[in-house]
Amino acid sequence: MKYFTKIIILITFMSFTALGKEQMTATEITGSFLNEMKSKNYFNAANFISKAELTWLKNSTIPLLKNTTFLDTLELEPLTEGEISELTESDIFDLWAMLAWEFRDKSFGTYKPDNIIGEVAENAKTVHVVVRDIANESHEAVVYTLVNENGLWKIKLPRIVRGAVEIYQRVST
């Protein structure tokens, strides 16, 4: 009986460990991202963004942070070279999320899981998650594209962030 109890405990422990390693689906990742965005936890929301996208964002932003036209346009305080070099990719995403939504007095509205309409797999590495616009329900649905990075689903930069960066790059040069 003693061994039977130990085996049951071992099997139970192993099943919890296996369950804990289960990967989140693209829909679950999108829901978690939107929850963070709704709560204005932009720094935490960056955890759900593709590493390649965050790298692009940081590399694109650093020259802008050294550009007085960009800083003056957005009324941002200049940073020292040391401060700029200490910025993480999450810090940069946090900045752009704030610029894209808060400066424009936008919000993520009242996100709830049923705002996610569904997902469409383009292939094994790319999935599109369709979300009912949560800031203004009369608008069309929004699509978030996720890519599989090392077995984990990660969101590509929202169009509003990528678009804002590209516009500021053009007007600040």
Disulfide bonds with the S-S distance in Angstrom:
none
